[in-house]
Amino acid sequence: MGKPEVWVLTGQSGAGKATAVRALEAAGVDVVDNLSLDLLSAWASVARAGPAAAVVDARQGEATAGLILPAGVRVVYLTASDPVLLRRLAESTRPHPCSAAGGPAAAVRREQELLTGLRAAADTVIDTSELSPEELGQRVVELVAPVGREAPLRVAVSSFGYKFGPQVEADWVVDVRFLRNPFWDPELRPRNGLDAGVRDYVLADPHTDELCDRLSELLSWASTHYAAKGRRHLAVAVGCTGGRHRSVVVAEELARRLRAENLEVTVRHRDVGKPDPR
């Protein structure tokens, strides 16, 4: 069974750390908020029956930038786009830990600088920009305290549009822009990849079937090794130009094939509802 995992929960102000803490506590995880960096090693070495998490962030100032994590401590880093962070901070009554840097935008930049090392050390980065509090809580609990010590690897397949940028939390990013594009068919343009006509159009490209075959075979092989290393979550992002046609079809098809390999798979289409300015 091994020693229970200990985690550092970190990230930017407004990214959802308080939401994550509430979800972990509700799941029975021992959580310490704003743990002093001087106590981190001792806390990590305490004998315990289950997983534990400590919140470490920019509230501890310059010391955060030079933090060296104890061996065996895993890190989950929460982030969001700058506009989302600024909006959430405007709605918050809590002072920003880097408010001395200047206005809100300057505070966000300074906090990012202080947390650069922790982000680089993170086992998992979660972009909360478009996650509901319930989705964020579920993701963090699945990561830190999965049900059963032999919990299976969960694969999250998502589609996105490159014009909106790939998901920051993606472990694998797949570019499908080389497939033929339904956008240039006037009849298919207003539809999306969940439509049968668009799906048939994309799958009729012989490269689509070969791509999905190769990807599913590689991901199925890799997932075995990820799971053996204790990974609980793998994020695969499939991108096309606008995130409405090709990436949606390939994400759905890839998920279908991975499920046939007995992998636990969820699917999300981030940009399918966004208008295409072209």
C-alpha positions in Angstrom: 0.0 0.0 0.0 2.9 2.3 0.7 3.2 5.5 2.7 0.2 7.9 2.4 1.0 10.7 -0.1 1.6 14.3 1.1 0.8 17.2 -1.1 1.5 20.9 -1.4 -1.5 22.7 -2.7 -0.4 26.0 -4.2 -1.2 28.5 -6.9 -2.3 32.1 -7.5 -4.8 34.1 -5.5 -8.2 33.7 -7.1 -7.4 30.4 -8.7 -9.5 28.4 -6.3 -7.3 27.2 -3.5 -10.1 27.9 -0.9 -12.5 25.9 -3.0 -10.0 23.0 -3.2 -9.4 23.1 0.5 -13.1 22.8 1.3 -13.4 19.8 -1.1 -10.4 18.1 0.4 -11.6 18.6 3.9 -15.1 17.2 3.0 -13.3 14.2 1.6 -11.6 13.6 5.0 -8.1 14.9 4.0 -6.0 16.5 6.7 -5.4 20.0 5.3 -3.1 22.7 6.8 -3.6 26.2 5.4 -0.6 28.6 5.1 1.8 26.1 6.6 5.1 27.8 7.7 7.9 26.9 5.4 10.1 26.1 8.4 7.7 23.4 9.4 7.2 21.8 6.0 9.8 19.0 6.3 8.6 18.0 9.8 5.0 18.0 8.6 5.8 15.9 5.6 7.5 13.3 7.8 4.7 12.8 10.2 3.3 9.2 10.3 -0.3 9.3 9.1 -3.0 6.9 8.0 -4.2 8.8 4.9 -3.2 11.5 2.4 -2.6 15.1 3.7 -2.2 18.5 2.0 -0.6 21.8 3.0 -1.4 25.1 1.4 1.8 27.0 0.6 1.6 30.2 -1.4 2.8 33.8 -1.8 1.4 34.8 1.6 4.9 33.8 2.9 6.6 36.3 0.7 10.1 36.1 -0.7 10.8 32.8 1.1 8.3 31.1 -1.2 10.5 31.8 -4.3 13.5 29.8 -2.8 11.5 26.9 -1.4 13.1 23.5 -1.8 10.5 20.8 -1.3 11.2 17.8 0.9 11.6 14.5 -0.9 8.4 12.7 -1.7 6.1 15.7 -1.5 3.9 16.1 -4.5 2.5 19.4 -5.8 -0.7 20.5 -7.4 -0.7 24.0 -8.7 -3.9 26.0 -9.4 -3.9 28.8 -12.0 -6.3 30.8 -14.2 -6.0 33.3 -17.0 -5.0 36.8 -16.0 -8.4 38.3 -16.9 -10.2 35.6 -14.8 -7.8 36.2 -11.8 -8.4 39.9 -12.0 -12.1 39.5 -12.1 -12.2 37.1 -9.2 -9.9 39.4 -7.2 -12.2 42.3 -7.8 -15.0 40.3 -6.3 -12.9 39.2 -3.3 -12.7 40.9 0.1 -9.3 39.4 0.9 -6.2 41.5 0.4 -3.8 40.2 -2.3 -0.5 38.9 -0.8 1.5 40.9 -3.4 -0.6 44.1 -3.2 2.6 46.1 -2.4 3.7 45.5 -6.0 1.2 48.1 -7.2 -2.2 47.7 -8.8 -4.1 44.4 -9.3 -2.2 43.5 -12.6 1.2 44.2 -11.0 0.2 42.1 -7.9 -0.8 39.1 -10.2 2.6 39.4 -12.1 4.6 39.5 -8.8 2.8 36.5 -7.4 3.5 34.6 -10.6 7.2 35.4 -10.2 7.2 34.2 -6.5 5.6 30.9 -7.5 7.7 30.1 -10.5 9.6 27.4 -8.7 6.6 25.7 -7.3 4.9 25.7 -10.6 8.0 24.2 -12.2 7.9 21.5 -9.5 4.2 20.7 -9.9 3.1 17.2 -10.6 -0.2 18.6 -11.9 -1.2 22.1 -13.0 -5.0 22.8 -13.1 -6.3 25.7 -15.0 -9.5 26.7 -13.2 -10.6 29.5 -15.6 -13.6 27.5 -16.9 -14.1 25.0 -14.1 -17.1 25.3 -11.8 -16.4 25.0 -8.0 -17.8 21.5 -8.1 -15.6 20.5 -11.1 -12.5 21.9 -9.4 -13.3 20.2 -6.1 -13.8 16.9 -7.9 -10.5 17.2 -9.8 -8.5 17.9 -6.7 -10.0 15.2 -4.6 -9.5 12.6 -7.4 -5.9 13.6 -7.5 -5.1 13.8 -3.8 -7.5 11.3 -2.3 -8.8 8.9 -4.9 -11.2 6.2 -3.6 -9.0 3.2 -2.9 -5.2 3.1 -2.9 -5.3 1.2 -6.2 -7.5 3.8 -7.9 -7.3 3.6 -11.7 -5.7 6.3 -13.9 -8.4 8.7 -15.2 -7.9 10.1 -18.7 -9.5 13.5 -19.5 -9.8 14.1 -23.2 -10.7 17.6 -24.2 -11.0 19.5 -27.5 -9.9 23.1 -27.9 -9.3 25.8 -30.6 -5.7 27.0 -31.1 -7.0 30.6 -31.6 -8.1 30.5 -27.9 -4.9 28.7 -26.7 -4.4 25.1 -25.5 -5.4 24.1 -21.9 -2.5 24.8 -19.6 -3.2 21.6 -17.6 -2.8 19.4 -20.7 -0.1 16.7 -20.4 -0.4 15.7 -24.0 -1.4 18.2 -26.8 -2.5 16.8 -30.2 -2.7 19.1 -33.2 -5.3 17.8 -35.7 -5.2 20.8 -38.0 -3.8 18.7 -40.8 -7.2 16.9 -41.2 -9.6 18.2 -43.8 -11.7 21.0 -42.4 -15.6 21.0 -42.4 -15.4 24.8 -41.9 -15.0 25.2 -45.7 -18.2 23.3 -46.4 -21.0 26.0 -46.2 -23.5 23.4 -45.1 -21.3 22.0 -42.2 -19.8 25.3 -41.1 -22.5 26.3 -38.6 -22.6 22.8 -37.1 -20.0 21.3 -34.7 -18.3 18.0 -34.3 -21.1 16.5 -32.2 -23.3 16.6 -35.4 -23.4 13.4 -37.4 -22.7 15.1 -40.7 -19.6 16.8 -39.4 -18.4 13.6 -37.7 -18.9 11.6 -40.9 -17.0 14.3 -42.9 -14.0 14.2 -40.6 -13.9 10.4 -40.2 -14.0 10.1 -44.0 -10.5 11.5 -44.1 -8.3 8.4 -44.1 -5.7 10.2 -42.0 -8.3 10.5 -39.1 -8.6 6.8 -38.6 -4.8 6.3 -38.7 -4.3 9.1 -36.3 -6.9 7.8 -33.8 -5.4 4.3 -34.1 -1.9 5.5 -33.4 -2.9 7.8 -30.6 -5.1 5.2 -28.8 -2.4 2.6 -29.0 0.3 5.0 -27.7 -1.9 6.4 -24.9 -3.0 2.9 -23.8 0.6 1.8 -23.6 1.7 5.0 -21.8 -1.2 4.9 -19.3 0.0 1.6 -18.0 3.4 3.2 -17.1 1.8 6.4 -15.7 -0.4 4.3 -13.4 2.6 2.2 -12.3 4.3 5.5 -11.3 1.3 6.5 -9.2 -0.3 9.0 -11.6 -4.0 9.4 -11.1 -4.9 11.7 -13.9 -3.8 12.3 -17.5 -5.0 15.2 -19.5 -5.1 14.9 -23.3 -6.0 18.1 -25.3 -6.9 17.8 -29.0 -6.8 21.0 -30.9 -8.0 22.4 -34.3 -8.3 26.0 -35.4 -11.5 27.0 -33.8 -12.2 24.0 -31.5 -15.6 23.3 -33.0 -15.2 20.6 -35.7 -12.1 18.4 -36.2 -10.9 18.5 -32.6 -14.4 17.6 -31.3 -14.7 14.6 -33.6 -11.2 13.3 -32.8 -11.6 13.8 -29.1 -14.9 11.8 -29.1 -13.4 9.1 -31.3 -10.2 8.8 -29.2 -12.3 8.6 -26.0 -14.3 5.8 -27.5 -11.2 3.8 -28.4 -9.6 4.3 -25.0 -12.7 3.1 -23.3 -12.5 0.0 -25.4 -9.1 -0.5 -23.8 -10.8 -0.4 -20.3 -9.5 3.0 -19.5 -11.6 5.4 -17.4 -12.2 8.4 -19.7 -14.1 11.7 -19.5 -14.6 14.1 -22.4 -15.0 17.9 -22.4 -15.3 20.3 -25.4 -14.0 23.6 -24.2 -14.6 25.8 -27.2 -17.4 24.1 -29.1 -19.9 26.8 -28.2 -17.7 29.7 -29.0 -18.4 31.7 -32.2 -15.9 31.5 -35.0 -15.1 35.1 -36.2 -14.0 33.9 -39.6 
